[in-house]
Amino acid sequence: MRKHTISYASLFLSFVILLGGCGEGAITGRRSMEPVAVLDYVIPVGVPNIMADINGYSQHSEKYAYLRIPEGGEPVEFFRIRDVDRDRLVYEGRFEPAKVNDDLYKADFTDLVFPGRYRVECVPYGCSEEFIISEDLYIGLADEYKNLIMEQCTSLSASPETVLDFLQAYEWYYRPDRTEGDDLTVPGELTAVRDWISGSDYQDSVGTTAVTYAAILAKFSFLYKDYDSFLATECLQKASSIYSQSGNVVKSDSVAFRALAELYRASGESAYHTELAGYREMFDSARSITDPGYMYGAMTYIVTRQSVDKGLCDVMVNLILSDAQAVNDRRREITDPMYSQTGGTEEMIGYLRLLMCANYILKGYEYDRTSLMMLHYLSGLNVESSVYVPDEKDMGAYFLMYSCMGALEAEGKL
């Protein structure tokens, strides 16, 4: 996982602000600066005192930023929001102590809903990075990742993990509700994955990689069968062959469980169901199942139209919902910008995956606020004011997360 930190231009802007107050010259028309700057001092790398979500905020969602008081600094009472494009102050609010810890003050500007480009300002502590407010923020971010992954599929540069997450997002958030007589034009998402499958050399893959390919082929077969049953059948046969040849060494882990669930849903073969049933003891004794393979495998299994072990379904659902509630109860400490109680970015992405699965089970939006808080953290509301950029294997995870929030945004649930 890489992270994109603030630019030197933004740092220099904050440095100037600390000398003269952020944006005051824009209001009064007065600027005070030496005509020639002679610098023999290198400005140290730093971060803004005001942390905001650099990606932005959805128009009607909760919006907030945090002020951290520098050592020796005095608390302040008010913050202001500047419309950057119009260079005009458009909002003023009062800081309130943050509930997460005593080192932060919260600037809540939820009722600012007009789309635009803004920054939070506070004299004498400077201003935040710029951000946007948009009615389709997450829809737009999801589209960006969708187009990028589709290009990677076409160029055969997408990783198997990304492709599998891409198909999961398609199934949950983009798959059209078809009825008899509907247009059978293949969706662009499936066309891109079809190109990736046809150009990939997966026949000689082994171990976990082979099992991941089997899961992709089985899932694609299930989603593609209405458009080309012959190709769907061919993919399912290849998936079965690859899984059978993968070796018993990997047939008892979460990757294998996910592949088995996909193979069983697509084929209905009892042999796969027997293997799935072999996991029952593990689930019965598990205290949680936060591994993505188990979570997504469970999601596939409980929605299949094949015969299922209802007891196993109950165990998996209860574990996921219990884990999600535990995370939800800890949301403030997990997303604390200064002292986040997580094992790192990957762990937070794991929490987001869990909450998406729980919402999918519940057919509701119980955990959307917690998910939004975590996305804010990953997009600048952290101690380094960094935007975390996904590595190749995480590209699909971000597409999943933004697709989920985009769906909520489209339904007016944020």
Buried (B, 14 or more C-beta within 10 A) or exposed (E): BEEEBBEEEBBEBBEBBBEBBBBBBBEEEEEEEEEEEEEEEEEEEEBBBBBBBBBBBBBBBBBBBBBBBEEEEEEBEEBBBBBBEEEEBBBEBEBEEBEBBEBBBBBBBEEBBEEBBBBBBBBBBBBBBBBBBBBBBBBBBBBEBBEBBBEBBBEEEBBBBBBBBBBBBBBBBBBEEEEEEEEEEEBEBBBBBBBBBEEBEBEEBEEBBBBBBBBBBBBBBBBBBEBBEEBBBEBBEBBBEBBEEBEEEBBEBBBBBBBBBBBBBBBEBEEBBEBBBEBBEEBEEBEEBBBBBBBBBBBBBBBBEBEBBEEBBEBBBEBBBBBBEEBBEBBBEBBBBBEBEBEEBEEBBBBBBBBBBBBBBBEEBBBBBBBBBBBBBBBBBBBEBBBBEBEEEBBBBBBBBBBBBBBBBBEEBB
